[in-house]
Amino acid sequence: MRREKPTNYAQAEPARKQFTLNLRSLPYMKKPSLLQRLRAKKRNQAMLVGVTWYNEETWAQVKATATDPECFEDSFPKWHAMAVSARREFQRSGVRAIECHIDPQEFAAWCAQNDQVNNATARAEFVSVTLSAAHEGQA
């Protein structure tokens, strides 16, 4: 038996169901209560981060001895603006950001003692170690 081609395509396809999204059937996303938001903020405030900090003289000294001077901004004012902005963003998100001033001689001694070179990784580790030691001393 040969099947004839339908001329009316609406007859050929079965009726399609219309899909509509019923928002009432979705789970309701409730806004956190004030108490929940305050608790979350308190948890974040417990988070502590060290921000590498320099004055103009120490910035120039550390940059001059760095193996990665390209990681530094072009000038101290540009670096300072970036650092202030980063610290502000941490604080806005509820993270306690503490400036950790790097003394070039102390940092160089630490690098020699820990078999490190002056690069971004070593500077970050130095800040972490320095802050941890200071924070444990306060506790």
C-alpha positions as CSV (number, residue, x, y, z in Angstrom):
1,M,0.0,0.0,0.0
2,R,1.2,3.3,-0.9
3,R,0.7,6.2,1.4
4,E,-0.4,9.5,0.0
5,K,1.4,12.7,0.9
6,P,-0.8,15.0,2.8
7,T,-1.3,18.3,1.2
8,N,-2.3,20.0,4.5
9,Y,0.8,19.8,6.8
10,A,-1.4,20.7,9.8
11,Q,-3.1,17.4,9.4
12,A,0.1,15.5,9.0
13,E,1.7,16.5,12.3
14,P,0.1,15.5,15.6
15,A,-1.1,18.4,17.7
16,R,1.8,19.8,19.7
17,K,1.3,20.7,23.3
18,Q,1.9,24.3,24.2
19,F,4.6,24.7,26.8
20,T,4.1,27.4,29.4
21,L,6.2,28.1,32.4
22,N,4.1,28.3,35.6
23,L,6.2,30.3,38.0
24,R,4.0,29.3,40.9
25,S,5.2,25.7,40.5
26,L,8.8,26.6,40.9
27,P,10.4,26.6,44.4
28,Y,10.3,30.0,46.0
29,M,13.7,31.6,46.5
30,K,13.3,33.4,49.8
31,K,15.5,36.3,50.6
32,P,17.8,35.6,53.6
33,S,16.6,37.1,56.9
34,L,18.5,40.0,58.5
35,L,19.9,37.6,61.1
36,Q,21.2,35.2,58.4
37,R,22.8,38.1,56.5
38,L,24.5,39.4,59.7
39,R,25.8,35.9,60.5
40,A,27.2,35.5,57.0
41,K,28.9,38.9,57.3
42,K,30.3,37.9,60.6
43,R,31.8,34.7,59.1
44,N,33.3,36.8,56.3
45,Q,34.7,39.3,58.8
46,A,36.5,36.4,60.5
47,M,38.3,36.0,57.1
48,L,41.6,37.9,57.1
49,V,43.7,38.7,54.1
50,G,47.0,40.5,53.9
51,V,47.5,43.2,51.3
52,T,51.1,43.8,50.3
53,W,51.9,47.4,51.1
54,Y,54.8,49.8,50.4
55,N,55.7,53.4,50.7
56,E,57.2,55.1,47.6
57,E,60.8,54.3,48.7
58,T,60.2,50.6,49.6
59,W,58.2,50.1,46.4
60,A,61.1,51.2,44.3
61,Q,63.6,49.1,46.2
62,V,61.5,45.9,46.0
63,K,60.7,46.5,42.3
64,A,64.4,47.1,41.5
65,T,65.4,43.7,43.0
66,A,62.4,41.8,41.7
67,T,62.8,39.0,39.2
68,D,59.4,39.9,37.8
69,P,59.3,43.8,37.7
70,E,56.7,43.5,34.9
71,C,54.2,42.5,37.7
72,F,54.5,45.9,39.2
73,E,52.5,48.9,38.0
74,D,54.4,51.5,36.0
75,S,54.6,54.0,38.9
76,F,54.0,54.2,42.6
77,P,50.9,56.3,42.3
78,K,49.3,53.8,39.9
79,W,50.3,50.9,42.3
80,H,48.9,52.8,45.3
81,A,45.6,53.5,43.5
82,M,45.3,49.8,42.6
83,A,46.2,48.6,46.1
84,V,43.7,51.0,47.8
85,S,41.0,49.8,45.3
86,A,41.8,46.1,46.0
87,R,41.7,46.7,49.8
88,R,38.4,48.5,49.5
89,E,36.9,45.6,47.4
90,F,37.9,43.1,50.1
91,Q,36.3,45.2,52.8
92,R,33.1,45.7,50.8
93,S,32.8,41.9,50.4
94,G,33.2,41.6,54.2
95,V,36.7,40.3,54.3
96,R,39.1,42.0,56.7
97,A,42.0,43.3,54.6
98,I,45.1,44.3,56.5
99,E,48.0,46.3,55.1
100,C,51.3,44.4,55.4
101,H,54.2,46.7,54.9
102,I,57.2,45.1,53.3
103,D,60.6,46.2,54.6
104,P,63.1,45.5,51.7
105,Q,66.0,44.4,54.0
106,E,63.7,42.1,56.1
107,F,62.2,40.7,52.9
108,A,65.6,40.0,51.4
109,A,66.8,38.3,54.6
110,W,63.6,36.2,54.6
111,C,64.2,35.2,50.9
112,A,67.8,34.2,51.6
113,Q,66.7,32.2,54.7
114,N,63.9,30.4,52.8
115,D,65.7,29.9,49.5
116,Q,63.3,32.2,47.6
117,V,63.8,34.9,45.0
118,N,62.0,38.2,44.9
119,N,58.9,37.4,42.9
120,A,55.1,37.7,43.3
121,T,54.9,34.2,44.9
122,A,57.6,35.0,47.5
123,R,56.1,38.4,48.3
124,A,52.7,36.8,48.8
125,E,54.2,34.1,51.0
126,F,56.2,36.7,53.0
127,V,53.0,38.7,53.7
128,S,51.1,35.5,54.7
129,V,53.9,34.4,57.1
130,T,54.3,37.9,58.6
131,L,50.6,38.3,59.1
132,S,50.2,34.8,60.6
133,A,53.0,35.5,63.0
134,A,51.5,38.8,64.0
135,H,48.0,37.4,64.3
136,E,49.1,34.5,66.5
137,G,50.9,36.9,68.7
138,Q,47.6,38.8,69.2
139,A,45.5,35.7,69.9
